[in-house]
Amino acid sequence: MFVKLSIDFENPARVWWKSGGIELWEGITGDADANSVVIEESLANSWITEAEKLPGWFDGPDYAPNPVNRGDVDPDEDF
């Protein structure tokens, strides 16, 4: 099963991005400027576990609690 990780632009997580989030995101996407990536669920879970360890991951508002969202893959989406 595949899932989609995508940047939540409503989350003002500057601390997370500056505390290693950029490098972590680039490691999974291959491009720091990528807005999303479709990957296997187990890899996404592992990545989120590491992302949660960085300061700022849980500091967002209720409507955007984390800097990166995990979601389902649209079956019509090409990846």
Biopython code that builds the backbone (N, CA, C, O; Angstrom):
import numpy as np
from Bio.PDB.StructureBuilder import StructureBuilder

atoms = [
    (1, "MET", "N", (0.838, -1.175, 0.000)),
    (1, "MET", "CA", (0.000, 0.000, 0.000)),
    (1, "MET", "C", (0.887, 1.244, 0.000)),
    (1, "MET", "O", (1.925, 1.289, 0.660)),
    (2, "PHE", "N", (0.456, 2.238, -0.747)),
    (2, "PHE", "CA", (1.178, 3.489, -0.838)),
    (2, "PHE", "C", (0.402, 4.591, -0.127)),
    (2, "PHE", "O", (-0.827, 4.564, -0.064)),
    (3, "VAL", "N", (1.139, 5.556, 0.405)),
    (3, "VAL", "CA", (0.545, 6.732, 1.042)),
    (3, "VAL", "C", (1.255, 7.970, 0.507)),
    (3, "VAL", "O", (2.325, 7.893, -0.098)),
    (4, "LYS", "N", (0.628, 9.099, 0.750)),
    (4, "LYS", "CA", (1.190, 10.358, 0.289)),
    (4, "LYS", "C", (1.567, 11.220, 1.490)),
    (4, "LYS", "O", (0.755, 11.445, 2.387)),
    (5, "LEU", "N", (2.796, 11.693, 1.494)),
    (5, "LEU", "CA", (3.235, 12.679, 2.469)),
    (5, "LEU", "C", (3.267, 14.018, 1.753)),
    (5, "LEU", "O", (3.805, 14.121, 0.651)),
    (6, "SER", "N", (2.698, 15.041, 2.369)),
    (6, "SER", "CA", (2.686, 16.356, 1.736)),
    (6, "SER", "C", (2.866, 17.448, 2.778)),
    (6, "SER", "O", (2.435, 17.315, 3.923)),
    (7, "ILE", "N", (3.504, 18.516, 2.364)),
    (7, "ILE", "CA", (3.728, 19.657, 3.248)),
    (7, "ILE", "C", (2.386, 20.298, 3.565)),
    (7, "ILE", "O", (1.562, 20.505, 2.674)),
    (8, "ASP", "N", (2.171, 20.609, 4.832)),
    (8, "ASP", "CA", (0.972, 21.337, 5.242)),
    (8, "ASP", "C", (1.360, 22.805, 5.352)),
    (8, "ASP", "O", (1.968, 23.222, 6.337)),
    (9, "PHE", "N", (1.008, 23.575, 4.347)),
    (9, "PHE", "CA", (1.405, 24.976, 4.289)),
    (9, "PHE", "C", (0.661, 25.843, 5.309)),
    (9, "PHE", "O", (1.010, 27.009, 5.498)),
    (10, "GLU", "N", (-0.347, 25.291, 5.959)),
    (10, "GLU", "CA", (-1.049, 26.030, 7.007)),
    (10, "GLU", "C", (-0.368, 25.868, 8.374)),
    (10, "GLU", "O", (-0.758, 26.519, 9.343)),
    (11, "ASN", "N", (0.631, 25.015, 8.445)),
    (11, "ASN", "CA", (1.369, 24.801, 9.684)),
    (11, "ASN", "C", (2.621, 25.684, 9.667)),
    (11, "ASN", "O", (3.481, 25.524, 8.802)),
    (12, "PRO", "N", (2.723, 26.608, 10.616)),
    (12, "PRO", "CA", (3.879, 27.520, 10.642)),
    (12, "PRO", "C", (5.076, 26.927, 11.397)),
    (12, "PRO", "O", (5.556, 27.531, 12.356)),
    (13, "ALA", "N", (5.555, 25.765, 10.980)),
    (13, "ALA", "CA", (6.562, 24.999, 11.717)),
    (13, "ALA", "C", (7.987, 25.393, 11.374)),
    (13, "ALA", "O", (8.785, 24.537, 10.993)),
    (14, "ARG", "N", (8.316, 26.639, 11.496)),
    (14, "ARG", "CA", (9.674, 27.080, 11.168)),
    (14, "ARG", "C", (10.718, 26.365, 12.032)),
    (14, "ARG", "O", (11.799, 26.027, 11.549)),
    (15, "VAL", "N", (10.400, 26.139, 13.285)),
    (15, "VAL", "CA", (11.338, 25.456, 14.182)),
    (15, "VAL", "C", (11.630, 24.061, 13.662)),
    (15, "VAL", "O", (12.789, 23.647, 13.633)),
    (16, "TRP", "N", (10.607, 23.329, 13.253)),
    (16, "TRP", "CA", (10.797, 21.970, 12.764)),
    (16, "TRP", "C", (11.676, 21.964, 11.515)),
    (16, "TRP", "O", (12.616, 21.175, 11.414)),
    (17, "TRP", "N", (11.367, 22.846, 10.567)),
    (17, "TRP", "CA", (12.139, 22.883, 9.327)),
    (17, "TRP", "C", (13.588, 23.264, 9.601)),
    (17, "TRP", "O", (14.499, 22.708, 8.987)),
    (18, "LYS", "N", (13.811, 24.200, 10.512)),
    (18, "LYS", "CA", (15.175, 24.649, 10.819)),
    (18, "LYS", "C", (15.936, 23.671, 11.705)),
    (18, "LYS", "O", (17.161, 23.756, 11.800)),
    (19, "SER", "N", (15.238, 22.747, 12.351)),
    (19, "SER", "CA", (15.864, 21.785, 13.270)),
    (19, "SER", "C", (16.149, 20.442, 12.614)),
    (19, "SER", "O", (16.313, 19.437, 13.307)),
    (20, "GLY", "N", (16.209, 20.413, 11.322)),
    (20, "GLY", "CA", (16.515, 19.177, 10.601)),
    (20, "GLY", "C", (15.402, 18.705, 9.692)),
    (20, "GLY", "O", (15.583, 17.738, 8.951)),
    (21, "GLY", "N", (14.263, 19.358, 9.729)),
    (21, "GLY", "CA", (13.138, 18.958, 8.890)),
    (21, "GLY", "C", (13.425, 19.056, 7.399)),
    (21, "GLY", "O", (12.998, 18.203, 6.620)),
    (22, "ILE", "N", (14.151, 20.097, 7.005)),
    (22, "ILE", "CA", (14.479, 20.243, 5.578)),
    (22, "ILE", "C", (15.288, 19.049, 5.103)),
    (22, "ILE", "O", (15.004, 18.471, 4.054)),
    (23, "GLU", "N", (16.284, 18.688, 5.872)),
    (23, "GLU", "CA", (17.139, 17.556, 5.483)),
    (23, "GLU", "C", (16.352, 16.246, 5.479)),
    (23, "GLU", "O", (16.535, 15.403, 4.600)),
    (24, "LEU", "N", (15.482, 16.087, 6.466)),
    (24, "LEU", "CA", (14.673, 14.876, 6.537)),
    (24, "LEU", "C", (13.725, 14.802, 5.342)),
    (24, "LEU", "O", (13.560, 13.743, 4.735)),
    (25, "TRP", "N", (13.100, 15.939, 5.007)),
    (25, "TRP", "CA", (12.187, 15.988, 3.868)),
    (25, "TRP", "C", (12.937, 15.710, 2.563)),
    (25, "TRP", "O", (12.466, 14.944, 1.723)),
    (26, "GLU", "N", (14.071, 16.316, 2.404)),
    (26, "GLU", "CA", (14.863, 16.095, 1.194)),
    (26, "GLU", "C", (15.315, 14.640, 1.097)),
    (26, "GLU", "O", (15.426, 14.096, -0.001)),
    (27, "GLY", "N", (15.571, 14.014, 2.230)),
    (27, "GLY", "CA", (15.972, 12.612, 2.227)),
    (27, "GLY", "C", (14.886, 11.681, 1.709)),
    (27, "GLY", "O", (15.192, 10.653, 1.105)),
    (28, "ILE", "N", (13.633, 12.024, 1.934)),
    (28, "ILE", "CA", (12.533, 11.157, 1.489)),
    (28, "ILE", "C", (12.041, 11.532, 0.088)),
    (28, "ILE", "O", (11.564, 10.678, -0.659)),
    (29, "THR", "N", (12.161, 12.823, -0.260)),
    (29, "THR", "CA", (11.656, 13.263, -1.565)),
    (29, "THR", "C", (12.737, 13.323, -2.628)),
    (29, "THR", "O", (12.455, 13.212, -3.821)),
    (30, "GLY", "N", (13.985, 13.499, -2.186)),
    (30, "GLY", "CA", (15.068, 13.697, -3.141)),
    (30, "GLY", "C", (15.164, 15.134, -3.613)),
    (30, "GLY", "O", (16.030, 15.466, -4.422)),
    (31, "ASP", "N", (14.269, 16.001, -3.109)),
    (31, "ASP", "CA", (14.222, 17.399, -3.542)),
    (31, "ASP", "C", (13.600, 18.236, -2.428)),
    (31, "ASP", "O", (12.428, 18.058, -2.096)),
    (32, "ALA", "N", (14.378, 19.145, -1.854)),
    (32, "ALA", "CA", (13.871, 19.978, -0.752)),
    (32, "ALA", "C", (12.692, 20.838, -1.175)),
    (32, "ALA", "O", (11.924, 21.282, -0.322)),
    (33, "ASP", "N", (12.529, 21.085, -2.471)),
    (33, "ASP", "CA", (11.439, 21.918, -2.958)),
    (33, "ASP", "C", (10.178, 21.132, -3.305)),
    (33, "ASP", "O", (9.179, 21.729, -3.706)),
    (34, "ALA", "N", (10.198, 19.821, -3.161)),
    (34, "ALA", "CA", (9.023, 18.999, -3.469)),
    (34, "ALA", "C", (7.920, 19.271, -2.453)),
    (34, "ALA", "O", (8.191, 19.434, -1.264)),
    (35, "ASN", "N", (6.686, 19.319, -2.921)),
    (35, "ASN", "CA", (5.539, 19.545, -2.040)),
    (35, "ASN", "C", (4.956, 18.254, -1.487)),
    (35, "ASN", "O", (4.292, 18.260, -0.450)),
    (36, "SER", "N", (5.206, 17.138, -2.187)),
    (36, "SER", "CA", (4.654, 15.856, -1.747)),
    (36, "SER", "C", (5.463, 14.711, -2.335)),
    (36, "SER", "O", (6.273, 14.879, -3.247)),
    (37, "VAL", "N", (5.202, 13.528, -1.762)),
    (37, "VAL", "CA", (5.855, 12.318, -2.247)),
    (37, "VAL", "C", (4.921, 11.138, -1.972)),
    (37, "VAL", "O", (4.247, 11.103, -0.943)),
    (38, "VAL", "N", (4.884, 10.192, -2.875)),
    (38, "VAL", "CA", (4.112, 8.958, -2.703)),
    (38, "VAL", "C", (5.111, 7.845, -2.447)),
    (38, "VAL", "O", (6.005, 7.590, -3.254)),
    (39, "ILE", "N", (4.939, 7.175, -1.288)),
    (39, "ILE", "CA", (5.877, 6.128, -0.890)),
    (39, "ILE", "C", (5.126, 4.978, -0.227)),
    (39, "ILE", "O", (3.943, 5.098, 0.095)),
    (40, "GLU", "N", (5.820, 3.873, -0.028)),
    (40, "GLU", "CA", (5.212, 2.730, 0.655)),
    (40, "GLU", "C", (4.869, 3.114, 2.095)),
    (40, "GLU", "O", (5.572, 3.902, 2.728)),
    (41, "GLU", "N", (3.789, 2.547, 2.588)),
    (41, "GLU", "CA", (3.279, 2.878, 3.913)),
    (41, "GLU", "C", (4.306, 2.644, 5.015)),
    (41, "GLU", "O", (4.435, 3.468, 5.921)),
    (42, "SER", "N", (5.034, 1.540, 4.953)),
    (42, "SER", "CA", (6.017, 1.253, 6.009)),
    (42, "SER", "C", (7.129, 2.303, 6.031)),
    (42, "SER", "O", (7.597, 2.685, 7.103)),
    (43, "LEU", "N", (7.547, 2.763, 4.872)),
    (43, "LEU", "CA", (8.566, 3.805, 4.802)),
    (43, "LEU", "C", (8.011, 5.126, 5.341)),
    (43, "LEU", "O", (8.707, 5.850, 6.053)),
    (44, "ALA", "N", (6.776, 5.433, 5.006)),
    (44, "ALA", "CA", (6.135, 6.652, 5.517)),
    (44, "ALA", "C", (6.035, 6.610, 7.034)),
    (44, "ALA", "O", (6.322, 7.603, 7.702)),
    (45, "ASN", "N", (5.636, 5.487, 7.577)),
    (45, "ASN", "CA", (5.533, 5.353, 9.040)),
    (45, "ASN", "C", (6.881, 5.553, 9.707)),
    (45, "ASN", "O", (6.978, 6.227, 10.732)),
    (46, "SER", "N", (7.917, 4.971, 9.129)),
    (46, "SER", "CA", (9.267, 5.120, 9.659)),
    (46, "SER", "C", (9.719, 6.578, 9.579)),
    (46, "SER", "O", (10.327, 7.095, 10.516)),
    (47, "TRP", "N", (9.425, 7.228, 8.474)),
    (47, "TRP", "CA", (9.808, 8.623, 8.293)),
    (47, "TRP", "C", (9.106, 9.506, 9.326)),
    (47, "TRP", "O", (9.739, 10.369, 9.934)),
    (48, "ILE", "N", (7.810, 9.296, 9.526)),
    (48, "ILE", "CA", (7.053, 10.088, 10.498)),
    (48, "ILE", "C", (7.599, 9.876, 11.908)),
    (48, "ILE", "O", (7.666, 10.824, 12.691)),
    (49, "THR", "N", (7.987, 8.659, 12.238)),
    (49, "THR", "CA", (8.585, 8.393, 13.547)),
    (49, "THR", "C", (9.822, 9.257, 13.757)),
    (49, "THR", "O", (10.022, 9.797, 14.845)),
    (50, "GLU", "N", (10.647, 9.390, 12.733)),
    (50, "GLU", "CA", (11.831, 10.241, 12.829)),
    (50, "GLU", "C", (11.454, 11.716, 12.858)),
    (50, "GLU", "O", (12.053, 12.496, 13.599)),
    (51, "ALA", "N", (10.468, 12.103, 12.059)),
    (51, "ALA", "CA", (10.035, 13.499, 11.999)),
    (51, "ALA", "C", (9.497, 13.975, 13.343)),
    (51, "ALA", "O", (9.707, 15.124, 13.731)),
    (52, "GLU", "N", (8.808, 13.092, 14.047)),
    (52, "GLU", "CA", (8.239, 13.438, 15.355)),
    (52, "GLU", "C", (9.306, 13.737, 16.397)),
    (52, "GLU", "O", (9.026, 14.412, 17.388)),
    (53, "LYS", "N", (10.511, 13.252, 16.191)),
    (53, "LYS", "CA", (11.594, 13.466, 17.150)),
    (53, "LYS", "C", (12.176, 14.874, 17.083)),
    (53, "LYS", "O", (12.837, 15.318, 18.022)),
    (54, "LEU", "N", (11.935, 15.579, 15.977)),
    (54, "LEU", "CA", (12.492, 16.920, 15.820)),
    (54, "LEU", "C", (11.615, 17.948, 16.541)),
    (54, "LEU", "O", (10.392, 17.818, 16.565)),
    (55, "PRO", "N", (12.243, 18.965, 17.125)),
    (55, "PRO", "CA", (11.474, 20.015, 17.794)),
    (55, "PRO", "C", (10.519, 20.695, 16.816)),
    (55, "PRO", "O", (10.874, 20.959, 15.667)),
    (56, "GLY", "N", (9.317, 20.971, 17.280)),
    (56, "GLY", "CA", (8.341, 21.698, 16.480)),
    (56, "GLY", "C", (7.327, 20.856, 15.743)),
    (56, "GLY", "O", (6.379, 21.402, 15.179)),
    (57, "TRP", "N", (7.495, 19.530, 15.726)),
    (57, "TRP", "CA", (6.572, 18.670, 14.980)),
    (57, "TRP", "C", (5.138, 18.817, 15.465)),
    (57, "TRP", "O", (4.213, 18.836, 14.653)),
    (58, "PHE", "N", (4.939, 18.922, 16.753)),
    (58, "PHE", "CA", (3.594, 18.966, 17.339)),
    (58, "PHE", "C", (3.140, 20.386, 17.696)),
    (58, "PHE", "O", (2.165, 20.548, 18.429)),
    (59, "ASP", "N", (3.822, 21.404, 17.196)),
    (59, "ASP", "CA", (3.557, 22.777, 17.614)),
    (59, "ASP", "C", (2.518, 23.524, 16.794)),
    (59, "ASP", "O", (2.262, 24.698, 17.062)),
    (60, "GLY", "N", (1.918, 22.888, 15.814)),
    (60, "GLY", "CA", (0.970, 23.586, 14.955)),
    (60, "GLY", "C", (-0.398, 23.759, 15.596)),
    (60, "GLY", "O", (-0.678, 23.181, 16.646)),
    (61, "PRO", "N", (-1.249, 24.555, 14.960)),
    (61, "PRO", "CA", (-2.611, 24.754, 15.444)),
    (61, "PRO", "C", (-3.446, 23.498, 15.259)),
    (61, "PRO", "O", (-3.023, 22.573, 14.566)),
    (62, "ASP", "N", (-4.618, 23.451, 15.865)),
    (62, "ASP", "CA", (-5.491, 22.276, 15.783)),
    (62, "ASP", "C", (-5.805, 21.867, 14.345)),
    (62, "ASP", "O", (-5.892, 20.676, 14.046)),
    (63, "TYR", "N", (-5.975, 22.838, 13.459)),
    (63, "TYR", "CA", (-6.347, 22.528, 12.078)),
    (63, "TYR", "C", (-5.151, 22.110, 11.213)),
    (63, "TYR", "O", (-5.337, 21.640, 10.090)),
    (64, "ALA", "N", (-3.932, 22.277, 11.723)),
    (64, "ALA", "CA", (-2.715, 21.883, 11.005)),
    (64, "ALA", "C", (-1.631, 21.536, 12.026)),
    (64, "ALA", "O", (-0.654, 22.271, 12.170)),
    (65, "PRO", "N", (-1.802, 20.424, 12.729)),
    (65, "PRO", "CA", (-0.922, 20.122, 13.870)),
    (65, "PRO", "C", (0.527, 19.790, 13.521)),
    (65, "PRO", "O", (1.417, 20.000, 14.345)),
    (66, "ASN", "N", (0.780, 19.277, 12.319)),
    (66, "ASN", "CA", (2.127, 18.847, 11.938)),
    (66, "ASN", "C", (2.535, 19.507, 10.624)),
    (66, "ASN", "O", (1.670, 19.858, 9.822)),
    (67, "PRO", "N", (3.825, 19.681, 10.389)),
    (67, "PRO", "CA", (4.281, 20.314, 9.154)),
    (67, "PRO", "C", (4.106, 19.456, 7.898)),
    (67, "PRO", "O", (4.114, 19.978, 6.783)),
    (68, "VAL", "N", (3.948, 18.152, 8.078)),
    (68, "VAL", "CA", (3.755, 17.239, 6.946)),
    (68, "VAL", "C", (2.566, 16.344, 7.250)),
    (68, "VAL", "O", (2.456, 15.782, 8.340)),
    (69, "ASN", "N", (1.680, 16.221, 6.274)),
    (69, "ASN", "CA", (0.494, 15.372, 6.405)),
    (69, "ASN", "C", (0.728, 14.014, 5.765)),
    (69, "ASN", "O", (1.484, 13.886, 4.801)),
    (70, "ARG", "N", (0.074, 13.012, 6.310)),
    (70, "ARG", "CA", (0.055, 11.674, 5.722)),
    (70, "ARG", "C", (-1.362, 11.448, 5.224)),
    (70, "ARG", "O", (-2.322, 11.641, 5.970)),
    (71, "GLY", "N", (-1.500, 11.039, 3.963)),
    (71, "GLY", "CA", (-2.832, 10.836, 3.421)),
    (71, "GLY", "C", (-2.882, 9.682, 2.449)),
    (71, "GLY", "O", (-1.862, 9.104, 2.076)),
    (72, "ASP", "N", (-4.088, 9.367, 2.051)),
    (72, "ASP", "CA", (-4.308, 8.304, 1.073)),
    (72, "ASP", "C", (-3.892, 8.783, -0.313)),
    (72, "ASP", "O", (-3.878, 9.981, -0.598)),
    (73, "VAL", "N", (-3.560, 7.841, -1.148)),
    (73, "VAL", "CA", (-3.210, 8.137, -2.533)),
    (73, "VAL", "C", (-4.476, 8.078, -3.369)),
    (73, "VAL", "O", (-5.238, 7.113, -3.298)),
    (74, "ASP", "N", (-4.691, 9.109, -4.152)),
    (74, "ASP", "CA", (-5.815, 9.146, -5.071)),
    (74, "ASP", "C", (-5.585, 8.068, -6.139)),
    (74, "ASP", "O", (-4.551, 8.080, -6.807)),
    (75, "PRO", "N", (-6.537, 7.133, -6.311)),
    (75, "PRO", "CA", (-6.313, 6.048, -7.279)),
    (75, "PRO", "C", (-6.134, 6.537, -8.715)),
    (75, "PRO", "O", (-5.579, 5.817, -9.545)),
    (76, "ASP", "N", (-6.594, 7.746, -9.016)),
    (76, "ASP", "CA", (-6.448, 8.310, -10.356)),
    (76, "ASP", "C", (-5.148, 9.070, -10.544)),
    (76, "ASP", "O", (-4.838, 9.523, -11.646)),
    (77, "GLU", "N", (-4.380, 9.210, -9.451)),
    (77, "GLU", "CA", (-3.154, 9.984, -9.499)),
    (77, "GLU", "C", (-2.012, 9.146, -10.082)),
    (77, "GLU", "O", (-1.821, 7.985, -9.722)),
    (78, "ASP", "N", (-1.274, 9.761, -10.976)),
    (78, "ASP", "CA", (-0.078, 9.097, -11.526)),
    (78, "ASP", "C", (1.097, 9.383, -10.619)),
    (78, "ASP", "O", (1.300, 10.521, -10.196)),
    (79, "PHE", "N", (1.866, 8.363, -10.319)),
    (79, "PHE", "CA", (3.079, 8.542, -9.523)),
    (79, "PHE", "C", (4.132, 7.579, -9.952)),
    (79, "PHE", "O", (5.230, 7.577, -9.395)),
]
sb = StructureBuilder()
sb.init_structure("model")
sb.init_model(0)
sb.init_chain("A")
sb.init_seg("    ")
for serial, (resi, resn, name, xyz) in enumerate(atoms, 1):
    if name == "N":
        sb.init_residue(resn, " ", resi, " ")
    sb.init_atom(name, np.array(xyz, "f"), 0.0, 1.0, " ", f" {name:<3s}", serial, name[0])
structure = sb.get_structure()
